[in-house]
Amino acid sequence: MPKNIAIFASGSGSNAENIIQYFKKSKEFSFPLIISNKADAYVHQRAKNLNVKSVSFRKQDFETGEEILDLLHKFKIDAIVLAGFLLKVPESIINAYPDQIINIHPALLPKFGGKGMYGNHVHKAVRASGDTETGITIHFVNKRYDDGNIIFQAKCTVEPHDSYEDIARKVHELEYEHFPKVIEMIFG
């Protein structure tokens, strides 16, 4: 029986789509559910195009986690992947899935992590810092933002002339290349 993995996403869902496409022919992994905190997130359209069930919950629903846990159990979810998910995962879900929730962060943690550090906020901070490299960090989720044990990091160079958009493009390439492989390694 395949391992059922839910994806949590808040935005366009490009990482979610990349992951699902990567595992399309897999007999070991299934991605039957996408959960979002935004009803108008483009990830729902991607889910529809991929024939994957997607559901949105309000922020207050995430705070208790009860309804989400019910849904995860209904879909027999074994693990959770955060792919551009902006809310803190409630303790009830973390406790129900110990070491079975991973996140991708668009920087080399512990730098540029924590509350409010997501998407272009991260890339702008990297640009402003003068750092000559950035990258991605894939880590386990715990009770604090971007604080769980690091599983994997990949780096890219930040050139002096790079805009934050250039940095974002380089980081996205790393995400698309590595995230599915790390999911396969961790949950396989």
Beta strands, then each sheet from edge to edge (+ up, - down):
strand 1: 3-8
strand 2: 29-36
strand 3: 53-56
strand 4: 79-82
strand 5: 101-105
strand 6: 133-140
strand 7: 150-157
sheet 1: 3+ 2+ 1+ 4+ 5+ 6- 7+
end
